[in-house]
Amino acid sequence: MTETPAPNRRFLTIEQVAQELNVSEVQIRALLRSGDLRGIQVGGRGVWRIGVNDVEDFIAEAYRKTAERIAAGDLGDPVQGMEE
């Protein structure tokens, strides 16, 4: 069962963000390294934490970029490759 973050939680773990976006933890780490997804490292071991608002901003930006690509005809069929 997927752990649901508390509604008032400010930060999420890499695992929680990966579950929220339905991608792998490796993908989230790559997004953090590239700066596409904002996060912070805390503690002596540099554990990543991602703000809930940063996840929402990332999603909004992804929608914006996707809409631009669709409008420019860069995506082809936007339904192609979607799971049924």
N, CA, C and O atoms as a MOPAC input file, in Angstrom:
PM7 MOZYME 1SCF
protein

 N      0.83700 1    -1.17100 1     0.00000 1
 C      0.00000 1     0.00000 1     0.00000 1
 C      0.88900 1     1.24400 1     0.00000 1
 O      1.88200 1     1.29300 1     0.72600 1
 N      0.54500 1     2.23900 1    -0.80000 1
 C      1.31000 1     3.47400 1    -0.91100 1
 C      1.06500 1     4.35700 1     0.30600 1
 O     -0.07400 1     4.58900 1     0.71100 1
 N      2.16000 1     4.84100 1     0.87500 1
 C      2.05000 1     5.74500 1     2.02000 1
 C      1.60400 1     7.11100 1     1.52800 1
 O      2.21500 1     7.67300 1     0.61900 1
 N      0.54600 1     7.64900 1     2.11900 1
 C      0.06000 1     8.97200 1     1.75700 1
 C      0.64400 1     9.98400 1     2.72800 1
 O      0.52300 1     9.82700 1     3.94300 1
 N      1.29200 1    11.04600 1     2.18200 1
 C      1.86000 1    12.03700 1     3.07500 1
 C      0.78100 1    12.77100 1     3.86300 1
 O     -0.33800 1    12.95000 1     3.38200 1
 N      1.12700 1    13.19500 1     5.07600 1
 C      0.18500 1    13.96200 1     5.89200 1
 C     -0.16200 1    15.24700 1     5.16300 1
 O      0.70400 1    15.83600 1     4.51600 1
 N     -1.42200 1    15.70300 1     5.25200 1
 C     -1.84300 1    16.88100 1     4.49800 1
 C     -1.04500 1    18.14900 1     4.84000 1
 O     -0.90500 1    19.03400 1     3.99500 1
 N     -0.53600 1    18.24000 1     6.04000 1
 C      0.18600 1    19.44900 1     6.43800 1
 C      1.70000 1    19.27400 1     6.36200 1
 O      2.43900 1    20.12100 1     6.86400 1
 N      2.16600 1    18.21400 1     5.75800 1
 C      3.59800 1    17.94600 1     5.64400 1
 C      4.21600 1    18.92500 1     4.65900 1
 O      3.66300 1    19.16300 1     3.58500 1
 N      5.35800 1    19.49200 1     5.02000 1
 C      6.02900 1    20.48100 1     4.18100 1
 C      7.01900 1    19.83000 1     3.21500 1
 O      7.17800 1    20.29400 1     2.08600 1
 N      7.68400 1    18.75900 1     3.65100 1
 C      8.71000 1    18.11300 1     2.84100 1
 C      8.38900 1    16.64600 1     2.61800 1
 O      7.75900 1    15.99400 1     3.45100 1
 N      8.83700 1    16.14000 1     1.47300 1
 C      8.64800 1    14.74700 1     1.11200 1
 C     10.00600 1    14.10800 1     0.85500 1
 O     10.98400 1    14.79700 1     0.56400 1
 N     10.05600 1    12.80300 1     0.96300 1
 C     11.27000 1    12.05100 1     0.63200 1
 C     11.28500 1    11.77800 1    -0.87400 1
 O     10.28200 1    11.96800 1    -1.56200 1
 N     12.41600 1    11.33900 1    -1.36300 1
 C     12.52600 1    10.94900 1    -2.77000 1
 C     11.51300 1     9.85200 1    -3.07800 1
 O     10.84900 1     9.88600 1    -4.11500 1
 N     11.39600 1     8.88600 1    -2.18200 1
 C     10.45000 1     7.78600 1    -2.38800 1
 C      9.01500 1     8.30000 1    -2.50200 1
 O      8.26600 1     7.85600 1    -3.37200 1
 N      8.63100 1     9.22600 1    -1.63400 1
 C      7.26700 1     9.75500 1    -1.67300 1
 C      6.99600 1    10.52500 1    -2.96100 1
 O      5.91000 1    10.41800 1    -3.53100 1
 N      7.97600 1    11.30000 1    -3.42100 1
 C      7.79800 1    12.05200 1    -4.65900 1
 C      7.71400 1    11.09300 1    -5.84300 1
 O      6.89200 1    11.28700 1    -6.73900 1
 N      8.55000 1    10.06600 1    -5.85500 1
 C      8.50700 1     9.06900 1    -6.92400 1
 C      7.13900 1     8.40200 1    -6.98000 1
 O      6.59500 1     8.19000 1    -8.06400 1
 N      6.58300 1     8.07300 1    -5.82800 1
 C      5.25600 1     7.45600 1    -5.78900 1
 C      4.20200 1     8.43900 1    -6.28800 1
 O      3.30600 1     8.05800 1    -7.04100 1
 N      4.30400 1     9.68200 1    -5.88000 1
 C      3.32800 1    10.70700 1    -6.28300 1
 C      3.32800 1    10.90100 1    -7.80100 1
 O      2.26900 1    11.05400 1    -8.41000 1
 N      4.51600 1    10.89400 1    -8.40800 1
 C      4.62400 1    11.11600 1    -9.84500 1
 C      4.60900 1     9.82000 1   -10.64700 1
 O      4.64300 1     9.83800 1   -11.87800 1
 N      4.55800 1     8.70100 1    -9.93900 1
 C      4.53300 1     7.37800 1   -10.56900 1
 C      5.74600 1     7.15900 1   -11.47700 1
 O      5.62600 1     6.70300 1   -12.61400 1
 N      6.90900 1     7.49800 1   -10.93600 1
 C      8.18600 1     7.28500 1   -11.63000 1
 C      9.14500 1     6.62200 1   -10.64700 1
 O      8.80400 1     6.42000 1    -9.48200 1
 N     10.33500 1     6.28600 1   -11.11400 1
 C     11.31200 1     5.64100 1   -10.23700 1
 C     12.04400 1     6.66400 1    -9.37300 1
 O     12.08600 1     7.85200 1    -9.69200 1
 N     12.61100 1     6.18800 1    -8.29400 1
 C     13.43000 1     7.03400 1    -7.44200 1
 C     14.65500 1     7.51800 1    -8.20100 1
 O     15.13800 1     8.62400 1    -7.95600 1
 N     15.16300 1     6.70300 1    -9.12000 1
 C     16.30900 1     7.09500 1    -9.94900 1
 C     15.94500 1     8.32800 1   -10.77200 1
 O     16.75900 1     9.24000 1   -10.91400 1
 N     14.73200 1     8.36200 1   -11.31200 1
 C     14.29400 1     9.51800 1   -12.09100 1
 C     14.22000 1    10.76900 1   -11.22500 1
 O     14.60100 1    11.85300 1   -11.66800 1
 N     13.73600 1    10.63100 1   -10.00500 1
 C     13.64300 1    11.78600 1    -9.10600 1
 C     15.04400 1    12.29300 1    -8.78400 1
 O     15.27800 1    13.50100 1    -8.77800 1
 N     15.97400 1    11.38400 1    -8.51500 1
 C     17.35700 1    11.80300 1    -8.23900 1
 C     17.95400 1    12.54300 1    -9.43600 1
 O     18.67200 1    13.52700 1    -9.26200 1
 N     17.66000 1    12.07300 1   -10.64400 1
 C     18.15900 1    12.74100 1   -11.85400 1
 C     17.54900 1    14.13700 1   -11.98800 1
 O     18.24300 1    15.07900 1   -12.36900 1
 N     16.27600 1    14.27400 1   -11.68200 1
 C     15.63000 1    15.59100 1   -11.73100 1
 C     16.23200 1    16.54100 1   -10.70300 1
 O     16.39200 1    17.73100 1   -10.97500 1
 N     16.56400 1    16.02300 1    -9.53100 1
 C     17.20700 1    16.84600 1    -8.49800 1
 C     18.60200 1    17.28000 1    -8.94600 1
 O     18.97100 1    18.44600 1    -8.80100 1
 N     19.37100 1    16.34500 1    -9.48800 1
 C     20.73800 1    16.66200 1    -9.95000 1
 C     20.73400 1    17.69300 1   -11.06600 1
 O     21.60400 1    18.56200 1   -11.11600 1
 N     19.74900 1    17.59600 1   -11.96900 1
 C     19.68800 1    18.51600 1   -13.10800 1
 C     19.13900 1    19.88700 1   -12.71200 1
 O     19.29900 1    20.86200 1   -13.44700 1
 N     18.49300 1    19.95600 1   -11.55000 1
 C     17.88100 1    21.21600 1   -11.12100 1
 C     16.46600 1    21.39900 1   -11.63400 1
 O     15.83900 1    22.42500 1   -11.36800 1
 N     15.94600 1    20.40600 1   -12.37400 1
 C     14.57400 1    20.49700 1   -12.86300 1
 C     13.56500 1    20.40800 1   -11.71800 1
 O     12.47000 1    20.96400 1   -11.80200 1
 N     13.93800 1    19.71700 1   -10.66700 1
 C     13.12000 1    19.60800 1    -9.46000 1
 C     13.94300 1    20.15300 1    -8.30300 1
 O     15.05700 1    19.69600 1    -8.04700 1
 N     13.38700 1    21.12700 1    -7.61300 1
 C     14.09400 1    21.71000 1    -6.48100 1
 C     14.01900 1    20.79600 1    -5.26900 1
 O     13.00400 1    20.14400 1    -5.02700 1
 N     15.10300 1    20.75900 1    -4.51800 1
 C     15.15600 1    19.98900 1    -3.28800 1
 C     16.29300 1    20.50600 1    -2.43600 1
 O     17.09500 1    21.33000 1    -2.87600 1
 N     16.35400 1    20.01800 1    -1.22400 1
 C     17.43700 1    20.39100 1    -0.31900 1
 C     18.04400 1    19.13300 1     0.26500 1
 O     17.38700 1    18.09900 1     0.38000 1
 N     19.30600 1    19.24100 1     0.62900 1
 C     19.96200 1    18.15100 1     1.34000 1
 C     20.11400 1    18.57700 1     2.79500 1
 O     20.56700 1    19.68400 1     3.08500 1
 N     19.73600 1    17.69800 1     3.69400 1
 C     19.78200 1    18.00300 1     5.12100 1
 C     20.57200 1    16.93700 1     5.85900 1
 O     20.66600 1    15.79200 1     5.41800 1
 N     21.12900 1    17.32800 1     6.97100 1
 C     21.84700 1    16.38300 1     7.81800 1
 C     23.22900 1    16.06200 1     7.29700 1
 O     23.59300 1    16.43100 1     6.18000 1
 N     23.98800 1    15.37600 1     8.11400 1
 C     25.35300 1    15.02300 1     7.79100 1
 C     25.48300 1    14.06500 1     6.62600 1
 O     26.52900 1    14.01200 1     5.97800 1
 N     24.43900 1    13.31100 1     6.35300 1
 C     24.48300 1    12.33200 1     5.26400 1
 C     23.88400 1    12.88000 1     3.97600 1
 O     23.81000 1    12.16300 1     2.97800 1
 N     23.45600 1    14.14000 1     3.98300 1
 C     22.93400 1    14.76600 1     2.77600 1
 C     21.66300 1    14.14500 1     2.24700 1
 O     21.51200 1    13.97000 1     1.03800 1
 N     20.74100 1    13.80900 1     3.14300 1
 C     19.47000 1    13.20900 1     2.75500 1
 C     18.62600 1    14.26200 1     2.02800 1
 O     18.49400 1    15.39200 1     2.49700 1
 N     18.06100 1    13.88300 1     0.89000 1
 C     17.24200 1    14.80900 1     0.11100 1
 C     15.83200 1    14.92900 1     0.68000 1
 O     15.22300 1    13.95200 1     1.11500 1
 N     15.33600 1    16.16900 1     0.66000 1
 C     13.94400 1    16.44800 1     0.97500 1
 C     13.43600 1    17.42400 1    -0.07900 1
 O     14.13300 1    18.35900 1    -0.47200 1
 N     12.20400 1    17.18700 1    -0.52900 1
 C     11.60600 1    17.99800 1    -1.57900 1
 C     10.34300 1    18.62600 1    -1.01700 1
 O      9.47700 1    17.94100 1    -0.47200 1
 N     10.25400 1    19.94300 1    -1.16000 1
 C      9.08000 1    20.66000 1    -0.67700 1
 C      7.83900 1    20.29300 1    -1.47500 1
 O      7.89900 1    20.10900 1    -2.69000 1
 N      6.71800 1    20.18900 1    -0.77900 1
 C      5.44700 1    19.89100 1    -1.43400 1
 C      5.17000 1    20.94100 1    -2.50900 1
 O      4.72200 1    20.60000 1    -3.60400 1
 N      5.43100 1    22.21500 1    -2.20600 1
 C      5.21100 1    23.27600 1    -3.18400 1
 C      6.13200 1    23.12900 1    -4.38600 1
 O      5.74600 1    23.46900 1    -5.50500 1
 N      7.35400 1    22.62500 1    -4.16900 1
 C      8.27900 1    22.40300 1    -5.27700 1
 C      7.78000 1    21.30000 1    -6.20600 1
 O      7.96700 1    21.38000 1    -7.42000 1
 N      7.15300 1    20.28500 1    -5.65100 1
 C      6.56300 1    19.22600 1    -6.47300 1
 C      5.41600 1    19.80600 1    -7.30000 1
 O      5.30200 1    19.52400 1    -8.49300 1
 N      4.56900 1    20.61300 1    -6.66500 1
 C      3.44800 1    21.23400 1    -7.37900 1
 C      3.95300 1    22.16600 1    -8.47900 1
 O      3.38300 1    22.20100 1    -9.57000 1
 N      5.01800 1    22.92200 1    -8.20300 1
 C      5.60800 1    23.80400 1    -9.21800 1
 C      6.16800 1    22.99000 1   -10.38400 1
 O      6.01200 1    23.36900 1   -11.54500 1
 N      6.81600 1    21.87800 1   -10.07000 1
 C      7.36900 1    21.00200 1   -11.11000 1
 C      6.24900 1    20.48100 1   -12.00800 1
 O      6.38400 1    20.47600 1   -13.23200 1
 N      5.15600 1    20.04800 1   -11.41000 1
 C      4.02000 1    19.52800 1   -12.17700 1
 C      3.43800 1    20.62500 1   -13.06900 1
 O      3.17700 1    20.39000 1   -14.24900 1
 N      3.23600 1    21.80600 1   -12.51900 1
 C      2.68600 1    22.91700 1   -13.30400 1
 C      3.59100 1    23.25700 1   -14.48300 1
 O      3.10600 1    23.49800 1   -15.58800 1
 N      4.89600 1    23.27800 1   -14.25500 1
 C      5.85000 1    23.57100 1   -15.31900 1
 C      5.84300 1    22.46200 1   -16.37700 1
 O      5.95300 1    22.74600 1   -17.57000 1
 N      5.71400 1    21.21200 1   -15.95000 1
 C      5.65100 1    20.09600 1   -16.89600 1
 C      4.40800 1    20.20900 1   -17.77700 1
 O      4.47300 1    19.95000 1   -18.97800 1
 N      3.27000 1    20.59800 1   -17.18200 1
 C      2.05600 1    20.81200 1   -17.97100 1
 C      2.26600 1    21.94500 1   -18.97500 1
 O      1.86400 1    21.82700 1   -20.13200 1
 N      2.89300 1    23.04100 1   -18.54200 1
 C      3.12300 1    24.18500 1   -19.41100 1
 C      4.01400 1    23.79400 1   -20.59400 1
 O      3.70200 1    24.10400 1   -21.74300 1
 N      5.12500 1    23.11200 1   -20.30100 1
 C      6.04700 1    22.69200 1   -21.36200 1
 C      5.37400 1    21.72300 1   -22.32700 1
 O      5.57800 1    21.81100 1   -23.53700 1
 N      4.57900 1    20.80600 1   -21.80500 1
 C      3.88900 1    19.83400 1   -22.64500 1
 C      2.89000 1    20.53900 1   -23.56000 1
 O      2.79500 1    20.21400 1   -24.74400 1
 N      2.15000 1    21.49800 1   -23.01800 1
 C      1.18200 1    22.25000 1   -23.82900 1
 C      1.89300 1    23.00700 1   -24.94500 1
 O      1.39800 1    23.05900 1   -26.07100 1
 N      3.04100 1    23.58800 1   -24.64500 1
 C      3.82900 1    24.29100 1   -25.66500 1
 C      4.27300 1    23.33400 1   -26.76500 1
 O      4.19300 1    23.65800 1   -27.95000 1
 N      4.74000 1    22.15800 1   -26.36500 1
 C      5.20200 1    21.17400 1   -27.35100 1
 C      4.05000 1    20.67300 1   -28.21300 1
 O      4.22300 1    20.46200 1   -29.41300 1
 N      2.88500 1    20.48100 1   -27.62000 1
 C      1.71300 1    20.05400 1   -28.38600 1
 C      1.34400 1    21.14100 1   -29.38700 1
 O      1.10500 1    20.85600 1   -30.56000 1
 N      1.29800 1    22.39500 1   -28.91900 1
 C      0.93900 1    23.51000 1   -29.79600 1
 C      1.93000 1    23.65600 1   -30.95400 1
 O      1.54500 1    24.03800 1   -32.06000 1
 N      3.19300 1    23.35500 1   -30.69900 1
 C      4.22100 1    23.46200 1   -31.73200 1
 C      4.27200 1    22.22200 1   -32.62700 1
 O      5.00900 1    22.20100 1   -33.61300 1
 N      3.49300 1    21.19000 1   -32.28700 1
 C      3.48200 1    19.96300 1   -33.07300 1
 C      4.67500 1    19.06200 1   -32.81400 1
 O      4.97900 1    18.18500 1   -33.62300 1
 N      5.35900 1    19.27100 1   -31.68700 1
 C      6.56500 1    18.50800 1   -31.37500 1
 C      6.29300 1    17.13600 1   -30.76200 1
 O      7.20400 1    16.31100 1   -30.69700 1
 N      5.09500 1    16.87400 1   -30.32100 1
 C      4.81800 1    15.61300 1   -29.64100 1
 C      4.16100 1    14.57000 1   -30.53600 1
 O      4.05500 1    13.40700 1   -30.14700 1
 N      3.72500 1    14.95500 1   -31.70700 1
 C      2.99400 1    13.99600 1   -32.51600 1
 C      1.64800 1    13.72200 1   -31.87100 1
 O      0.96000 1    14.65000 1   -31.44600 1
 N      1.27000 1    12.46200 1   -31.79600 1
 C      0.00000 1    12.08100 1   -31.19100 1
 C      0.15700 1    12.06000 1   -29.67700 1
 O      0.85800 1    11.19400 1   -29.15300 1
 N     -0.48600 1    13.00400 1   -28.94100 1
 C     -0.29800 1    13.07000 1   -27.49200 1
 C     -0.82000 1    11.85500 1   -26.74100 1
 O     -0.49300 1    11.67300 1   -25.56800 1
 N     -1.63000 1    11.01400 1   -27.39400 1
 C     -2.18700 1     9.83500 1   -26.73500 1
 C     -1.29400 1     8.61900 1   -26.97400 1
 O     -1.38600 1     7.62900 1   -26.24800 1
 N     -0.43600 1     8.68900 1   -27.98000 1
 C      0.42200 1     7.55300 1   -28.32300 1
 C      1.29200 1     7.17600 1   -27.12900 1
 O      1.89600 1     8.04400 1   -26.49800 1
 N      1.35600 1     5.90500 1   -26.82400 1
 C      2.18100 1     5.42200 1   -25.73900 1
 C      1.51500 1     5.43800 1   -24.39100 1
 O      2.09800 1     4.95500 1   -23.42000 1
 N      0.30500 1     5.97700 1   -24.29000 1
 C     -0.38700 1     5.98700 1   -23.00300 1
 C     -0.92400 1     4.60500 1   -22.70500 1
 O     -1.39400 1     3.89600 1   -23.59500 1
 N     -0.84900 1     4.23400 1   -21.43700 1
 C     -1.38100 1     2.93500 1   -21.01800 1
 C     -2.89000 1     2.98100 1   -20.97400 1
 O     -3.48400 1     4.01200 1   -20.65700 1
 N     -3.49900 1     1.87300 1   -21.29000 1
 C     -4.95900 1     1.80700 1   -21.23400 1
 C     -5.43100 1     1.53000 1   -19.83700 1
 O     -6.63500 1     1.44100 1   -19.59900 1

